[in-house]
Amino acid sequence: MKRTFFYFAWRELTRSANLRKNMAAKGVLIFLAIYFSLVAIMLGFNLNEYLEKTYPGESLITAFNSLIFIYIGFEFVIRIMVQALPTFGFQPFLIIPVKRKRIARYMLNKSLLHFFNFLPLLLIIPFTFKVAVKELDTVTLIAWLVSLYLMIFVNHFLAIYVKWRTNESNKVFYGFLVLAAGVFAIDYFEVFDTTGAFGEFYDLIVSNPALVLIFPVLIVALYFLNHNYLWSRFYLDELSQKKKEASTHDFSWLTQIGDYGRMLSLEVKMIARNKRPRTTAMMSVLFIFYGLLIYKDYDSEMPEFIFVLGGMFMTGIFGMMYGQFFPAWHSRYYPFLMAQNVKMKQILQSAFF
């Protein structure tokens, strides 16, 4: 049955009307994958020098463990933003005698073959041969490496579940943002040393390798959490779109500005109604706190253009993120807009009014 699923997925890809467009996008992704792979390899070979300068007189393994939470958190955010959810055209299989649990298992198992699940190896392996083999005995080294790699799969299944739930409900999405901001604030303002506690846990694994058994339990729990989530939604009734009355905020006060105001009112409504632009707007607000990383420790010796660049990034991130998608999101409406008594120049200017 796995071979059958793979065959149908392959035929779905090759028969797609957007095959050439998808291949072009795949080419860009392959280039980025090669670039980040080279960066990871270079970082793995030079990480020990950075740790020796940053943590003088401290064990390099302990120093490395103290940075794991930062990497895991950064990777988790990247997975939420970039990693695609496992998909499969399973609707035709729901009317024939194929177990829904088997379809769910195929989708989850297929998701394991992702670039993010193999990228950490390019960083860990060079560091292991340069440092870890000299500081750890064989049993401890194996347990430490296994715990590092299994943590990647914990992150993988957790990110998939969070992304599914946030796509399903805006309340979950906003709750996740509040939780992530809370964890960051607790660690940043030193209320609780989350980074240090996570590093100390890996230090315990070094001293007691049996603790590595925690990770398979977490992976199995998250796997079945995702499995049950998928399995409970493999019904045609769940897949059918439910009609509901759409509602949004009133931005009629913008029409007082004139023609630009009327078009700007429509633009703001489109942002409020659609998930992707709304998420972009929310992320732009969160990036305002990026200044905490730049302006926290003011140093008069730092070049002033660094602070100017940080300010431009904080205030202009919405224009960068939304502006690059603006033509694509409005492309389907261009024939209608060109038939109206309005110039294309006015449409573009209203978006950046």
C-alpha positions as CSV (number, residue, x, y, z in Angstrom):
1,M,0.0,0.0,0.0
2,K,2.9,2.4,0.7
3,R,4.1,1.8,-2.9
4,T,0.6,2.6,-4.1
5,F,0.5,5.8,-2.2
6,F,3.9,6.8,-3.5
7,Y,2.8,6.0,-7.1
8,F,-0.3,8.2,-6.8
9,A,1.7,11.0,-5.2
10,W,4.2,10.8,-8.1
11,R,1.5,10.9,-10.7
12,E,-0.1,13.8,-8.9
13,L,3.1,15.7,-9.2
14,T,4.0,14.9,-12.8
15,R,0.4,15.6,-14.0
16,S,0.1,18.9,-12.3
17,A,-0.7,21.9,-14.5
18,N,1.9,23.9,-12.5
19,L,4.7,21.4,-13.0
20,R,7.1,23.9,-14.6
21,K,6.4,26.6,-12.1
22,N,6.9,24.1,-9.3
23,M,10.2,22.9,-10.8
24,A,11.5,26.5,-11.0
25,A,10.6,26.9,-7.3
26,K,12.3,23.6,-6.5
27,G,15.4,24.8,-8.2
28,V,15.6,27.8,-6.0
29,L,15.0,25.6,-2.9
30,I,17.8,23.3,-4.0
31,F,20.2,26.2,-4.3
32,L,19.2,27.4,-0.8
33,A,19.6,23.9,0.6
34,I,23.1,23.7,-0.8
35,Y,24.0,27.1,0.6
36,F,22.7,26.4,4.1
37,S,24.4,23.0,4.0
38,L,27.8,24.6,3.3
39,V,27.1,27.2,6.1
40,A,26.4,24.3,8.5
41,I,29.5,22.4,7.6
42,M,31.7,25.5,8.0
43,L,30.0,26.3,11.3
44,G,30.6,22.8,12.5
45,F,34.3,22.9,11.7
46,N,34.8,26.3,13.3
47,L,32.4,26.1,16.3
48,N,35.0,25.0,18.7
49,E,37.0,28.2,18.2
50,Y,34.0,30.3,18.9
51,L,33.2,28.3,22.1
52,E,36.8,28.6,23.3
53,K,36.7,32.4,23.0
54,T,33.2,32.8,24.4
55,Y,33.4,30.3,27.2
56,P,37.1,30.3,28.3
57,G,38.1,27.6,30.7
58,E,34.8,25.7,30.3
59,S,34.2,22.3,28.8
60,L,33.3,22.7,25.1
61,I,30.6,20.0,25.4
62,T,29.0,22.0,28.3
63,A,29.3,25.2,26.2
64,F,27.7,23.5,23.2
65,N,24.9,22.2,25.4
66,S,24.1,25.7,26.6
67,L,23.4,26.8,23.0
68,I,21.1,23.9,22.1
69,F,17.9,25.6,23.2
70,I,18.7,28.7,21.1
71,Y,19.1,26.5,18.0
72,I,16.0,24.5,18.8
73,G,13.9,27.6,19.3
74,F,15.2,29.2,16.1
75,E,14.7,26.1,14.1
76,F,11.1,25.7,15.5
77,V,10.2,29.2,14.3
78,I,11.7,28.6,10.9
79,R,9.8,25.3,10.6
80,I,6.5,27.1,11.5
81,M,7.2,29.8,8.9
82,V,8.8,27.7,6.1
83,Q,8.2,24.0,6.5
84,A,5.2,22.7,4.4
85,L,2.7,20.5,6.1
86,P,2.5,16.9,4.8
87,T,-0.1,16.7,2.1
88,F,-1.6,13.9,0.0
89,G,-4.6,13.7,-2.3
90,F,-6.4,11.3,0.0
91,Q,-10.0,12.2,-0.8
92,P,-10.5,9.4,-3.5
93,F,-9.3,6.8,-0.9
94,L,-12.1,7.7,1.5
95,I,-14.7,6.0,-0.6
96,I,-12.8,2.7,-1.0
97,P,-11.7,0.2,1.6
98,V,-8.5,1.8,2.7
99,K,-7.9,2.4,6.4
100,R,-7.7,6.1,7.3
101,K,-5.0,5.3,9.9
102,R,-2.8,3.9,7.1
103,I,-3.2,7.1,5.1
104,A,-2.3,9.2,8.2
105,R,0.8,7.1,8.9
106,Y,1.9,7.5,5.3
107,M,1.6,11.3,5.5
108,L,3.6,11.5,8.8
109,N,6.3,9.0,7.7
110,K,6.7,10.9,4.4
111,S,7.2,14.2,6.3
112,L,10.3,12.7,8.0
113,L,12.2,13.0,4.7
114,H,12.7,16.8,5.1
115,F,15.8,18.9,4.7
116,F,15.5,20.3,8.2
117,N,15.8,16.8,9.7
118,F,19.2,16.2,8.0
119,L,20.7,19.7,8.2
120,P,21.8,19.5,11.9
121,L,24.0,16.4,11.0
122,L,26.2,18.6,8.9
123,L,26.9,20.8,11.9
124,I,27.0,18.0,14.6
125,I,29.3,15.5,12.8
126,P,32.3,17.9,12.2
127,F,32.0,19.1,15.8
128,T,31.9,15.5,17.1
129,F,35.1,14.5,15.3
130,K,36.9,17.7,16.4
131,V,35.8,17.9,20.0
132,A,33.3,15.3,21.3
133,V,35.4,12.2,20.6
134,K,38.2,13.7,22.7
135,E,36.0,14.6,25.7
136,L,33.4,11.8,25.9
137,D,33.8,8.0,26.2
138,T,32.1,5.8,23.6
139,V,28.8,5.1,25.4
140,T,28.3,8.7,26.5
141,L,29.2,9.9,23.0
142,I,26.6,7.7,21.4
143,A,23.9,8.7,24.0
144,W,24.7,12.4,23.5
145,L,24.6,12.2,19.7
146,V,21.3,10.2,19.7
147,S,19.7,12.7,22.1
148,L,20.7,15.6,19.8
149,Y,19.4,14.0,16.7
150,L,16.1,12.7,18.3
151,M,15.5,16.2,19.6
152,I,15.3,17.3,15.9
153,F,12.4,14.8,15.4
154,V,10.7,16.1,18.6
155,N,10.9,19.6,17.1
156,H,9.6,18.2,13.7
157,F,6.4,16.6,15.0
158,L,5.8,19.5,17.5
159,A,6.1,22.1,14.7
160,I,3.7,20.1,12.4
161,Y,1.1,19.8,15.2
162,V,1.3,23.5,16.1
163,K,1.1,24.6,12.5
164,W,-2.0,22.4,11.9
165,R,-3.7,23.8,14.9
166,T,-2.8,27.4,14.2
167,N,-4.1,27.1,10.6
168,E,-7.3,25.7,12.0
169,S,-8.0,28.4,14.6
170,N,-6.8,32.0,14.9
171,K,-7.2,31.7,18.7
172,V,-4.6,29.0,18.8
173,F,-2.3,31.1,16.6
174,Y,-2.5,34.1,18.9
175,G,-2.1,31.9,21.9
176,F,1.0,30.4,20.4
177,L,2.4,33.9,19.8
178,V,1.7,34.9,23.4
179,L,3.4,31.7,24.7
180,A,6.4,32.1,22.5
181,A,6.8,35.8,23.5
182,G,6.4,34.8,27.2
183,V,9.2,32.2,27.0
184,F,11.4,34.7,25.2
185,A,10.7,37.4,27.8
186,I,11.3,35.1,30.7
187,D,14.7,34.1,29.3
188,Y,15.6,37.6,28.0
189,F,14.8,39.4,31.3
190,E,16.5,36.6,33.3
191,V,13.4,35.7,35.2
192,F,14.3,32.1,34.6
193,D,17.3,30.8,32.7
194,T,15.5,28.6,30.2
195,T,18.6,28.3,28.0
196,G,20.8,27.3,30.9
197,A,18.2,24.8,32.2
198,F,18.0,23.1,28.8
199,G,21.8,22.9,28.6
200,E,21.9,21.4,32.1
201,F,19.5,18.7,31.0
202,Y,21.9,17.7,28.3
203,D,24.7,17.8,30.8
204,L,22.7,15.2,32.8
205,I,22.6,13.1,29.7
206,V,26.4,13.2,29.5
207,S,26.6,12.1,33.2
208,N,23.7,9.6,32.9
209,P,23.3,8.3,29.3
210,A,20.1,6.4,30.3
211,L,18.2,9.7,30.1
212,V,18.3,9.5,26.4
213,L,15.3,7.1,26.6
214,I,13.1,10.2,27.3
215,F,13.3,11.3,23.6
216,P,11.8,8.2,22.0
217,V,8.9,8.5,24.4
218,L,8.4,12.1,23.4
219,I,8.6,11.3,19.7
220,V,6.1,8.5,19.9
221,A,3.7,10.7,21.9
222,L,3.9,13.5,19.4
223,Y,3.7,11.1,16.5
224,F,0.4,9.7,17.8
225,L,-0.8,13.2,18.7
226,N,-0.4,14.1,15.0
227,H,-1.8,10.8,13.9
228,N,-5.0,11.1,15.9
229,Y,-5.4,14.7,14.7
230,L,-5.3,13.6,11.1
231,W,-7.3,10.4,11.6
232,S,-10.1,12.3,13.3
233,R,-10.4,14.7,10.3
234,F,-10.4,12.1,7.4
235,Y,-14.1,12.5,6.8
236,L,-15.8,14.0,3.8
237,D,-18.0,16.1,6.1
238,E,-14.9,17.5,7.7
239,L,-13.4,18.3,4.3
240,S,-16.5,20.1,3.0
241,Q,-16.4,23.9,3.4
242,K,-19.0,25.2,5.8
243,K,-20.7,28.4,4.7
244,K,-20.7,31.2,7.3
245,E,-21.4,34.9,7.2
246,A,-18.2,36.8,6.7
247,S,-17.7,39.9,8.9
248,T,-14.9,42.3,9.3
249,H,-14.1,45.7,10.8
250,D,-15.5,48.9,9.3
251,F,-12.9,51.1,7.7
252,S,-15.2,53.5,6.0
253,W,-13.6,56.4,7.8
254,L,-10.7,56.0,5.4
255,T,-12.9,57.1,2.5
256,Q,-12.7,60.7,3.8
257,I,-9.1,60.8,2.4
258,G,-10.5,60.5,-1.2
259,D,-9.8,57.9,-3.9
260,Y,-6.7,56.7,-2.1
261,G,-8.7,56.3,1.0
262,R,-11.3,54.1,-0.7
263,M,-8.7,51.8,-2.1
264,L,-6.8,51.8,1.1
265,S,-10.0,50.8,3.0
266,L,-10.4,47.8,0.6
267,E,-6.7,46.9,1.1
268,V,-7.0,46.9,4.9
269,K,-10.2,44.8,4.7
270,M,-8.4,42.2,2.6
271,I,-5.6,42.1,5.1
272,A,-8.1,41.5,8.0
273,R,-10.1,38.8,6.1
274,N,-7.3,36.6,4.8
275,K,-5.0,34.5,7.0
276,R,-1.7,35.0,5.1
277,P,-1.7,38.8,5.0
278,R,-3.1,38.9,8.5
279,T,-0.2,36.7,9.7
280,T,2.3,39.0,7.8
281,A,0.8,42.0,9.6
282,M,1.1,40.3,13.0
283,M,4.7,39.2,12.4
284,S,5.5,42.8,11.4
285,V,4.3,44.0,14.8
286,L,6.3,41.4,16.6
287,F,9.5,42.5,14.7
288,I,9.2,45.8,16.5
289,F,10.8,44.0,19.5
290,Y,13.8,43.3,17.3
291,G,15.2,46.5,18.7
292,L,15.7,44.9,22.0
293,L,18.5,42.9,20.5
294,I,20.2,46.0,19.0
295,Y,19.6,48.8,21.5
296,K,19.8,46.8,24.7
297,D,23.6,47.2,25.2
298,Y,24.5,50.6,23.7
299,D,28.1,50.9,22.8
300,S,29.5,54.2,21.7
301,E,32.2,52.4,19.7
302,M,29.6,50.7,17.5
303,P,29.0,52.4,14.1
304,E,26.0,54.5,14.0
305,F,24.7,53.0,10.8
306,I,24.0,49.8,12.7
307,F,21.4,51.6,14.8
308,V,20.0,53.3,11.7
309,L,19.8,50.0,9.9
310,G,18.0,48.4,12.9
311,G,15.5,51.2,13.0
312,M,14.8,50.9,9.3
313,F,14.4,47.2,9.7
314,M,11.9,47.6,12.6
315,T,9.8,50.2,11.0
316,G,10.0,49.0,7.4
317,I,9.6,45.2,7.9
318,F,5.9,45.4,6.9
319,G,6.7,47.0,3.6
320,M,9.4,44.4,2.9
321,M,7.2,41.4,3.8
322,Y,3.8,42.6,2.4
323,G,5.3,44.5,-0.6
324,Q,6.9,41.4,-2.1
325,F,3.6,39.5,-2.1
326,F,1.4,42.5,-3.1
327,P,1.5,41.9,-6.9
328,A,0.8,38.2,-6.6
329,W,-2.1,38.6,-4.2
330,H,-3.8,41.1,-6.5
331,S,-3.0,39.6,-9.8
332,R,-6.4,37.8,-10.1
333,Y,-8.1,41.2,-9.8
334,Y,-6.1,43.1,-12.3
335,P,-8.5,42.5,-15.3
336,F,-11.4,43.8,-13.1
337,L,-9.4,46.9,-11.9
338,M,-8.3,47.8,-15.4
339,A,-11.9,47.9,-16.5
340,Q,-12.6,50.5,-13.8
341,N,-12.2,54.3,-14.1
342,V,-8.9,54.2,-12.1
343,K,-5.3,54.2,-13.1
344,M,-2.8,51.5,-12.3
345,K,-0.5,54.1,-10.8
346,Q,-3.3,55.1,-8.3
347,I,-3.7,51.4,-7.3
348,L,0.0,50.9,-6.6
349,Q,0.3,54.3,-4.8
350,S,-2.7,53.5,-2.6
351,A,-1.0,50.3,-1.3
352,F,2.0,52.4,-0.1
353,F,0.0,55.5,0.9
